[in-house]
């Protein structure tokens, strides 16, 4: 058995291991069946999980009688793994022989010696991990790049003091264009589609392409490019990373800081603080956290009308006759129990929501809003507030001391007071037309885009078995911009878009309707009306299909 954690010349190489194992086999007068060769595989991985050795242990155990290794750390560096392999050998009648340590499980004291050596090997592995961790921490503190997957749009460059990151001449412009497009039109899906249309590889595939060309030392399990496509999730990961500011960020999102609390810089920033604040605002307007195990097209949009909790999507299982559905699970953190009988079939809920919303506003022109302000005061305040939030999170995670936190926050508080004491104009929101209706946009958009759109405009749909009430959120301003008032005739008789505040019409007293969502404006749809409408549409479609096929001909009687 041959194993190397890294294929380089600083270890006992593959050929040397083959040669010494071959000599031991000859000395024992055994027949060499084959070599199990695992290159770039760590000893911390279970023997059964290694590509080559695992295949022999799992699938070819009837083809050999002994396992011969150069030394014990080639097969295991933990007492647990060695004990497991010893028990496996005994249970399957196999021998385990080490060339250097000289033990043989088939001989007296072989098992005892093997376990003692495993303890030594495990201690050595711990020492290697500690040295590696200390080395990486030193590189972080000096702003050096310790290795790993390079963030998209950057590349690792070797200098006198080690590797650092810089904007990639090839993919850096693409990263900047990604940011520009997203700020202009916040949509993870739209950016992902654009990247896929342009044929831009993901960060992992870029690493594989460059490793194959000898331009990168990044080690990946699969060295061949996979042609992976960008998704809304991978775009989101790029756009929320503080590495765009040039800062060194740990895996948990904490910023690596100097002793005085200032962030350690590892590369030239892609964005300045104000640009980062603008991007963060755009991300916050559409960012959503996908529920674990959920493929819900309405996560964050649909709610239980009885308790106000989110409706959770439950996957179906056709083999057990279970259909996809939405259920109220309540809110345990707030002590809210799940509402009984609040269950909706997925095939009904989404079309109902779609029909109610488009039935009311589908014929209107889709408009987009943009909030502008003529001074940099808001941007500066956003930067300071973001820094304060970041420092508090790092203090809670024990990433910085209380002294550093207090010093940094005090300095930021003084800066904030200076800015807030200055006057300035208020933000102005402007709506502009897109030249297409809501129905046209809805039909050409993806489910992810629809969800992002509804969340961006704070649209919420509240369900109970007999009625749906939609809070239009910010879209009500869009409707007002187009001169649509509450007394206009709704597109469907089953839906009502009216203000909850009581008003009067000439010759007719207006009664205040009951609020279902607790908001001023609602789009209300009754289930019985929607079901009747759906049945009528289906009957019409069947009638049209029969008409297209022509009348049925019956043979004349003979």
N, C-alpha and C positions, 0 to 999 in steps of 0.2 A: 504494500500500500504506500503510495507517494502522495504527500500533501505539502503545499506551499501557501502561506497566507497571502504573499505578494510575489508575483513572478519577477524577481530581480536577482542580482548577483550577490547580495549581502546575506543570503541564507545558504544552507546546504542545498545545492541545486537539484533539479529533477534527475539529471543523468547520474549525479553522485549517489543519490538515494537508490536509483535502479541498480547501479553497480554493486553497492554493498549488500542490498537485499538479495541480489542474484548469487553472490558469494555465500551468504548464509544458507540459502536454499540448497546450494551444491554441497555445502559442508554437512547438512542434515540428511543428504541423500534423498531429497524430495524433488518432485516435479513441479516446475513453475507453470501455473495455469495461465495467469495474466496479471497485469497491474491495474489497480484502481487509482487513477490519477486525478487529483482535485487541486487545480491551480487557482490562486486568488480566493481561497476559502479559509475562513478563520477557524481555529481550533475550538472556539466557543460554540460553534454550531454542532448540534447533535450528529453523531456518525450516521444515523439513519436518514438525516435530512441533506447530506452532501450528495452532489450530483452523481459521482462515480461510485464511491464507497456505498452510498445508500442503495444504489441499484443492485450491488452484489449482496448486501445484507437482506434486502427486501425481496428480491426476485431471483437470485442465482445461488442461494445458499446450498443447493444440492451439487454445485459444480466445484466445490473446494473443501479441504479438510482443515487448513491452517491459515491464519492471517499473520503475515510477517511485516513488521514495521522497522524503520531505522531506529527510532527512539519513541518513548511513550508519548511525548507531546505532539507527535504526528497524528495520533488517533484521538487523544483526549487531553484537555487541560483542566478538567474538573473531576473531583472525586465521584460526583454523581454520574457523569458520562462514562467514566472508566468502570464503575461498579455495574452500570447497565450493560456495557459491552462484555464484561466478565461473565455476568449471569446469562447473557445471551449465548456466549460461547459454550458454557457448561450445559445449558438446556438443549443446544443443538449439536453437541459433540464436536465442537471446533477447538482448535488450539490457537493461542496467541503468543507470538514470539517477538521479542525486541532484540535487535542486533547490538545496540550500544549498551543497554542496561543488563542484558544477558538473562532476563527472566523468561520462563516458559511455563505457561499455566498447566501444562501436562506434567510438570516436575514439582517435587516438594518445595515449599516456601515460595513458589512462583507467584501465587495469588497475593501473599503478604507483601512481597517486594513491590509488586505492581501497584498496590494501594498506597504504599509509602511514597513511591515515586510520583504518584498522581497528586498527592498533597503538595509536594515540592513544585510540580508543574502548575498547579492551581495558584500557588503563591506567586510564582513567576508571572503568570498571566495578569494577576491583580497589580503587580508592580509595573508591568508594561502599560496597563490601562491608566494607572496613576501618572506615569511619566507622560503619556500621550495627552491626558487631561491638562496637566500643568503646562505642557508645551503649547497647547491650543489657547489656554488662558493668557499666556504671555503674548502670543501673537495677537489676540484680541485687544489687549491693553495697548499694544503698539500700532493697532490699526492694520495689521497684516492679514491677508487672506489665508486661513488654515487649510483650505481645500474643501471639496464637496461640490454640490451642484451650483454652478454660477447662476445668479439671478438673470432672468431674461433681459436682453438688451445691454448686458455688461460682459466683459471678458477679463480673465485673470492675466496680469502682466507681471513678469519677473523683473525685479529691480535689485539694487545692491543689498537692500534689507529684507528681501523676500518678495512674495507675491502680493500685489494689491489689485483692486478692481478699477476699471475705467469704462467709459461708454464705448460700446462695441461699434466700430465703424460700419459694420455690415447690418446689424440688427438694432443698433441704437436709434437711428432715425425712425424705425418702425415703432419702437417703444414710445417715442415722443409723439408720433402720430396717433397711437392708441390713446394716449392721455388726452390729446386735443379733441379727438372724436368723442370720447366719453364725456368730457366736460360740456361739449356742445350739445350732445344728445345722450344723457345718461341711460345706457342700456348695455348690460353685460352681453346679452345675446347678439345685439347688433355688432359689437366689436368682435366677438368670436366669429360671426359669419364673415365679416370683412377679412379677418386674418386667414380664415380657411379659403376664401376666394382668392386671396393673394398667394396662397401656398406657403405661408410662413410656418416653419417648424416650431414645435414647442421647445421649451428650455431643455427638456430631457433629450429630445432628438437632436438638438444642436450639439449637446455634449457628445452624443454617440457619433455624429457625423465628424466632429473634430477629433475625437479619440481615434476613429478609424483612419483619419488622415495624419495622425501623429502630431496634431496641434493642441491636444489637451491630455491631461493626466487624470481626469475625472474617471473614477472606476464605477461602472454600472453592471448590474447582474446580466443584462442582455446588451452586448455591444453593438447590435445592429439597429439602425433607425427603424422605428415601428410605423412611421407615418401617422402618428397620433394627431387627432383633430383638437382644435381649441374648443372649449366648452365655456358656458357662463361662469362656472366655478373656477376654472383655471385663469380666466381673465380677472375675476375678482381677486384672486390670490396675488396677482401681479400689482394690481392697482391699490391694494390696501397695505402693501409692504413699506415700512419706513426706510427700507434700503434705498428708496427713491431720493431720500434726503441725504444719502451718503453715510448714514449712521450704521453702526454695527449693532445688529439685532439678534438676540438669542432665539432659540426655537420657540420659546413660550411668549415671544413678542416683546420681551423686556429689552431696553436699550442698554448696551454696555457703556459704562461711564468712567471718566477719569476720577481721581480722588477728590477733585473740586466739584464734581457733579455734572460737568459738561460732557456731552456725548463723545465717544470715541469715533472718529471718522475713518472709514476704510476706503472711501472712493470719492471722486468728485461728484457732488450732488447732481441729480438729474433735474430736480425741482428746488426752488427756494421755498422758504416757509410760507409765504403768501400763496404761492402756486399750489403747495401741498394742502393748505386749508381749503382752497377752491375745489381741488380734486376730492378731498374728504367730504365736503358738503354734497358734491354730486353723488358720491358713493352712498352716503347716508340716505339720500332720497330714494334709492332703489334697492339697497342691500337687503337681502333676506337670508335667514338661516334655514336651510332645508331640514325638515324633521327627519330624524333617524329612521331609516327604513321606509320613508314615504316618497311617493311619486305624485303627490297631490298637485293639481294645477291651480289650486286656490289657497295654498298655505298663506296664512296671514291676512286673508280676505274674508273668509266665511266664519260666522260666529253663531252660537246658540242664542236664540232670542230670549229664552227663559232665564238664563244665568249670565249671559254675556261672555262666556268662555269660548275659546277657539274650537271649531269643529275639526276633529282629527280624521285623517284619511286612513282607512283600513284596507289593506290589500285583500283581494279575493283568492280563493283556492278552488278552481274548477273541478279538481278531483274529489273535493269534499262537498261540492255544491254550494260553496260560499261565494257570494258576489261582492264586488268592490263597493264600499259604502263609507259614509261619513257618520261619526258618532260624537256626541258630547261626552267628554271625559271629565268635565269640571275643572277645577284648579286646586290641586292639593296644597300648594304653597299658601293659598288664601283661605283654605278650609272649605272650599266649594265642592260639594258632591256632584257626581255625574247626574245629569237630568234623565229620568226614565223616559223611554219611548222617543227620545230625540235621535232617531236613526233615519238616514236618507240614502237611497241607492245612488251610487255615483252616476249612473246613466241618466238619472233624473235631475240631480242637483245642479250640475254644471250647465246643461241645456236650459234649465229654468232661469238660472242667473243670467245667462247670455240673452235669452229671449226678453227678460224684463228690462235689462239695461239698454239693449239695442232698440227695443220697441219704443223706448222713450227718447233716446238721444241719437239713435243710429243714423237718422236722416240729416243730422246737423254736421256742420263742418268741424273736423277735428282741429283744435287749436292747441298751441304749445305756449307755455308761460316762461318768462325769463325775468328774474328779479335783478335789477341793477341799482347801484348806488354810486354817487359821484365823488366819493372820497375813499381813502384806504383805511378809515377808522375801523370799520367792521372787520376787515381782513386782519388788521393788527390784533384786535381783540380775540378773534378766532384763533390766531396763532398762540396767544398767551394762554387762553383757556385750554387749548389742546395740550400745551406743555404742562400746565397744572394737573390736568387729568392723568397724563402720562406719569408724572412724578408720584402722584398718589398711588397709582396702580403698582409702580415699582417698589414703593415703600411697603405696601401690603404684601408683596411677594418676597420681601426681604432682599431685594436687589440693591437697595441703597440704604444708608443709615439715616436715623432720624435727624441727625445734625445736618447732613447734606440736604435732606428734604426741606428742613426749616429754612436753611440759607437760600436755597434756590427759589422756594415759594415766596419768601419775603421780597426777594429782588423782583420777581415777576409781579407781585402785588403792587409794588411801587410803580412799575411801568404801566400797569393797568389803570391805576388811579390817575396818572398823568394823561392817558389817552381818553378816559371817560370824562375828564374835566373839560375836554375840548368839545365844542359844538359841531354839529354836522347835519347834513340832509338825511331824510328818512329814505329807506329803500322804496323803489318804485317797481311794481310788477306790470309787465306788458304782455298781452296775449297776441300772438300772430297766427294767421291761418296757414294750413298746410296744403290746401287745395283738394283734399279728399274727405269723404265723410267717415264717421266712426265705423259704420258698417264695412266700408271698403277697406279701412285699415285693419279691422278685426279679422276679416277673411284672409288677408295676406300675411298676418302676423303669426308667430309661433306662440305656444302656450306660455313659454318663459317670458316672452315680450309682453303678453297680455297681463300676466301676473305682476311684472315690474311696473307696468303702466298703472294698474289699479292701486298698487301700494304707493307709488309715487304721488298719486292724487288723493291718497287717503280714503279711497272708496271701500266701504265695508258692507257686507251682505249678511243680514240677520235672518235666520231660518227658524221656523217651527213647522210642524207637518201641514198646516193649512194655509200658511201665508209666508211671503218673502218680503222683507222691507230693506231697501238699499239706501244707505247714506251716501249721497253723491260726492261728499268730501269737497275737494277743491274744484271739481268739475262744475259745481254750481256757478262759479265765477265765469267759466267758459260759456255756460248757457246764458248768463246775463249779458255777456259781451255781444252775443248774437241777437239780443233784443227779444229773447223768449221769456215771457212772463208767466206767472203761475196760472193765469186764467186761460192760456192757450189750450186748445183742444188736444188732449194727449193722443199719441199715435194709436194707442190701444185703449179700449174702454176698461180693460181690467187693471190698468195702471194709472196711478195718480201722482203727479208731481206738484205738490202744493206746499205753501208755507204753513207751519203749524200755528203761527200767530194768527188770532182771529181778525178777519176783515169783513167788510160788507159790500155787497154789490147793489146797484140801483134796483129797487123793487124786489130784492131777494136777500134775506138774512143769511149770512154765511156762518155755519157752525164749525167751531174748532174741532178738527179731527183728532182722534187719539194718537199720540206719538208712540210708535212701535220701537224706534231706535233711540229715542231721547234727543234727537237732533231737530233742527228747524225744518229741514227739507228731507223728503223721503220719496222713493219710487216704490210703490206698493203693488204687489201682484198676488192674487188669490190662487191657490193651487187648483181649485175646481175650474176656474176660468182658463188657466194655463193648460190643464189637461184636456178641456173641451177644445181649445184652439189646436192643440197638438193632434188630437184625433181627427179634427176637420181637415188639417193639412195632410195627414196620412191618407184619408179617404180621397182627397182631391188628387193626390199623387197616384194612387191606385187607379183612379178613374182615367187619368191622363195616359197611364201605361196601357190600359185596356184599349183606349181610343187609338193609340199609336199602332197597336197590333192588328186593329181592324176587327170587324164582326166575325164571330165564329160561324163557320159554314157547316150545316148539317146535311148529310146525304139525303137525297129525295127517296121516298119509299118506292120500292119496285112493284 
